[in-house]
Amino acid sequence: MLRVGIVGALGYAGAELIRLLRGHPEVKLTILADKLEKPVALSSVYPQFRGKLDADIEPADSERIAQETDVVFLALPHKVSQEYVVPLYKAGKIILDLSADFRFDDVTTYEQTYGVRHLDPKLNREAVYGLPELFCEAIKKARIVAVPGCYPTSVILGCAPLMGKEYVDPHSIIADAKSGVSGAGRSPTPATHFPECNESLAAYSVAQHRHTPEIEEKLSALAGMPLRITFTPHLVPMNRGILSTIYVKLKSMVDEEAILKRYQQFYQEAPFVRVLPVNTLPNTRAVTCSNFCDIAIVVDARTQRLIVLTAIDNLVKGAAGQAVQCLNLMRGFPETAGLL
Ligand SMILES: NC(=O)c1ccc[n+]([C@@H]2O[C@H](COP(=O)([O-])OP(=O)(O)OC[C@H]3O[C@@H](n4cnc5c(N)ncnc54)[C@H](OP(=O)(O)O)[C@@H]3O)[C@@H](O)[C@H]2O)c1
């Protein structure tokens, strides 16, 4: 059994990792850690684990984590995460980092976007972007995987089959995305506090969200040219889920059936992408607590635009599930192990 640790285990993504890895056939959870002075019972914070996993969350200590694990999942805020990645990598561990710290090929873009210095740009070059539908072979060989952001997962999976296709204008992409409140993590802020967000729908970080450069870097690489996209996130009063509606200008009219076929072919080997049939639209309920990304396409002949809709669970395909999917590839387990 693979000895696995989770750091940031008290957070939402960390708790989701515990839920998934607890049922993984090849994994033994050996250490759960967080920013603590003394251990706390997991079930005192997340009572849903009572009787299922009677473990403590321990104060995080890199040396002890290195001793007790083969693989470490880091579900930590950006900047904090790299402080763990560097020593754990030196200790020979396999690392799956859910933060933004190793997601960018271009460290300067990371530093400008997140306003922090990267601790180890050389090590950054070792990291592979953990989107299995696009980078499966590289993930299999990686020792550090940077698990993509939740919004980038939903937008990149929606756009990837179109990149390099002459019938779309890749410079015209507009992504309008709506997320449940767990996307903001466990600590409430004025905007995510229940009375502020309940019964309300609001856009935020318009034209300046941190996930925009991440989406642009990956789509530009796929398109083979620098792209700028318009991305507008919204906070929806629900616990989890992201629905992205993406608009792309068609340079020439293409049959909806032909585009659908392109998506079906592109994702035919992808066990967690469900390309929906014509006249079927995705919703977040259908993917809640699952690692699926549902995708639908609609051609609006009137405006000559393609509309792509994607739905994921931000904590699963947008975070913990995608990380487990990457681990499966890295270790040669079935890609779906622990996830279906
Ligand atoms: N939530 C999502 O849907 C989602 C999706 C994709 C990616 N992510 C990424 O995943 C990471 C975790 O997100 P989250 O939503 O789970 O956040 P979260 O709920 O705030 O959890 C982060 C956890 O890390 C702990 N922590 C902070 N500094 C630490 C340190 N130095 N040592 C050990 N633990 C420390 C936090 O403790 P305190 O609260 O006491 O500081 C908290 O328990 C972030 O980088 C986020 O961007 C999240």
The ligand as a Gaussian input file, in Angstrom:
#p B3LYP/6-31G(d) Opt

LIG

0 1
 N      -11.866000      25.043000      -2.707000
 C      -11.775000      24.711000      -3.980000
 O      -12.797000      24.487000      -4.654000
 C      -10.429000      24.567000      -4.655000
 C      -10.398000      24.122000      -5.982000
 C       -9.154000      24.008000      -6.634000
 C       -7.992000      24.338000      -5.957000
 N       -8.054000      24.783000      -4.673000
 C       -6.793000      25.132000      -4.024000
 O       -6.528000      24.169000      -3.008000
 C       -5.847000      24.800000      -1.913000
 C       -6.683000      24.576000      -0.643000
 O       -7.951000      25.167000      -0.856000
 P       -9.154000      25.036000       0.186000
 O      -10.340000      25.587000      -0.497000
 O       -9.184000      23.676000       0.770000
 O       -8.670000      26.088000       1.300000
 P       -8.976000      26.062000       2.865000
 O      -10.338000      25.477000       3.085000
 O       -8.708000      27.435000       3.356000
 O       -7.896000      25.044000       3.439000
 C       -6.519000      25.326000       3.539000
 C       -6.020000      24.693000       4.814000
 O       -4.602000      24.844000       4.895000
 C       -4.299000      25.278000       6.231000
 N       -2.996000      25.957000       6.307000
 C       -2.702000      27.271000       6.081000
 N       -1.381000      27.497000       6.263000
 C       -0.832000      26.317000       6.653000
 C        0.482000      25.910000       7.018000
 N        1.507000      26.765000       7.016000
 N        0.692000      24.614000       7.365000
 C       -0.341000      23.722000       7.370000
 N       -1.621000      24.045000       7.035000
 C       -1.864000      25.327000       6.681000
 C       -5.448000      26.201000       6.559000
 O       -5.496000      26.488000       7.931000
 P       -6.062000      27.943000       8.406000
 O       -7.475000      28.029000       7.867000
 O       -5.974000      27.869000       9.898000
 O       -5.161000      28.976000       7.798000
 C       -6.627000      25.364000       6.058000
 O       -7.027000      24.396000       6.992000
 C       -5.720000      26.287000      -2.285000
 O       -4.462000      26.540000      -2.840000
 C       -6.819000      26.475000      -3.323000
 O       -6.548000      27.526000      -4.227000
 C       -9.243000      24.891000      -3.999000

